[in-house]
Amino acid sequence: MKKGTSFSNLDGLKKNDNYRCRQYLSMKASLQLGRVLGIPIRIHVSFLLVLPLFTLYFAFVSVSVLGFTLSFNDLPISDWQKLLLGLFAAILFFIAVLLHELSHSYVAIRKGYRVSGITLFIFGGVSEIESQPSEAPGEALMAFVGPAASLVIGVALLPVWYLTRGLGNLGTDIVSITAGMMSFYNLLLGVFNLIPAFPMDGGRVLRALLARRMGFGRATNVAVQVGKSIALAMGLFGLLVFNPWLILIALFIYMGAGEEQRETTISEALEGLTVGQIMTSPVSTVTTDTTVRQMVDKMMTEKHLGYPVVEGGKVVGIITLQDIQKVPSSEQGSVLVEQLMTREVISLQPDAPVMEALQAVTRNNIGRIVIMDRGQIAGIISRSDLMRVLELRMAEKGLVQR
């Protein structure tokens, strides 16, 4: 981000888990399936697009690598049966991806991080790990356990594949092909994620090792440059062999490396700053029985675009200009704030880092956060407040987007 520019691209910070390019994900485009270890498990809309492709690939694309048969196409069964087996294999593969991400999340929780969820999407999965301290304690272990889990799954399935192949029985052939596919792709997933390039896990491991000698910021810059170089080489090779999938992955890695560098720069700019230092206080509020007409007059007078809604001294919602714009002018005198307000209020304590507030407005796509202290409103921070503070801090520290 260039010094002096407005921070209008907050969506670019959706990767605040620091484990994948979360800017490609949207909570609104995801469906929650359930919880594992208390962690919400979601599937992104892109996953629903790629699952049929994996199913068709496993069912009908005849391919053999290093002795592994990676398709059911050559089995003497009907196409519908092949499709069902392909779907089963695709689901197994994404369960393995989920186990990969759960490994990241489990270690993160043990290290004191907060995990808001795991989302399966077109490139695999992402652990949404939040509130990362600037020095990322335990990052190397968190990054490594994911590929390690994939490698363990791959190795564990090798004996099943080896003992059941070539027995000449349809049932054992299905078991052998399935075990072989899962073994091969989990081994591939583990090795691929150890590539020392952001946003791959290997890039995290590399940064953690470098940070011990040169500091977190400089280690990030070095790891980012390594990642970009690998991505460029991969993309060039993809062009030479006419492999669009390889080019797409190279682009994903290159953009992920750049996003990691931007976020680290932003974290460095906001380091040591708490929301209590920048919040607006005292806070102007409205009550649940305020009419939309009264709200419009208040906004015109005070030049605010949103207010906490209180009832009996407690915050019960948030009302914004966007909410009241839904009401025709002829009804503004009769419609109450209570009918329009958002009841889910995102709040932070005064000692919370500003970076956490930035992550919260981005993750929840909201315009302001209420600051609460001992159950009482202590202040409020808007998205525009965060933009201005970020600009000033980057200018103060001479930080620019690389």
LINZI-V7403 format. One record per pair of residues at least 24 apart in sequence whose C-alpha atoms are under 7 Angstrom apart, sorted by the first residue. I is the first residue (numbers start at 1). GAP is how many residues later the second one is. Records with the same first field share a line. If there is no record, write none. Layout:
BEGIN
I = GAP, GAP
END
This chain:
BEGIN
1 = 261, 399, 400
2 = 398, 399
3 = 388, 391, 392, 396, 397
4 = 387, 391
5 = 386
6 = 381, 385
7 = 380
10 = 352
11 = 351
13 = 250, 349
14 = 348, 349
16 = 114, 343
17 = 110, 111, 112, 113
18 = 111
19 = 107, 108, 180
20 = 106, 179
21 = 178, 235
39 = 76, 77, 78
40 = 76, 77, 78
41 = 76, 77, 78
42 = 76, 77, 78
43 = 76, 77, 78
44 = 75, 76, 77
46 = 75, 76
47 = 73, 74, 75
50 = 72
51 = 39
54 = 36
55 = 28, 31, 32, 35
56 = 27, 30
58 = 28
59 = 24, 26, 27
68 = 112, 113
69 = 108, 111, 112
70 = 107, 111
89 = 89
93 = 89
97 = 27, 28
98 = 27
100 = 46, 47, 49, 50
101 = 24, 25, 26, 45
103 = 42, 43, 46
104 = 38, 39, 41, 42
107 = 35
108 = 34
111 = 27
131 = 225
134 = 133
135 = 81
139 = 65, 66, 69
140 = 64, 65, 68
143 = 58, 61, 62
144 = 57, 61
147 = 43, 44, 46, 47
148 = 42
150 = 36, 37, 39, 40
151 = 35, 36, 39
153 = 30, 33
154 = 28, 29, 30, 32, 33
155 = 28
157 = 26
158 = 25
196 = 31
197 = 26, 27, 29, 30, 33
198 = 26, 29, 55, 58, 59
199 = 54, 57, 58
217 = 47
220 = 41
221 = 40
224 = 33, 34, 37
227 = 27, 30
228 = 26, 29
262 = 139
267 = 88
269 = 121, 124, 125, 128
270 = 84, 85, 120, 123
273 = 80, 81
274 = 76, 77, 78, 79, 80
275 = 75, 76, 77, 78, 79
276 = 74, 75
279 = 100, 101, 102
280 = 99, 100, 101
281 = 97, 98, 99
282 = 97
283 = 96, 97
285 = 24, 25
286 = 24
287 = 24
288 = 48, 49, 50
289 = 47, 48, 49
290 = 46, 47
291 = 41, 42, 43, 44, 45, 46
292 = 32, 40, 41, 43, 44, 45
293 = 39, 40
316 = 27
317 = 24, 25, 26, 27, 28
318 = 24, 25, 27
346 = 24
347 = 24, 25
348 = 24
349 = 24
358 = 28
END
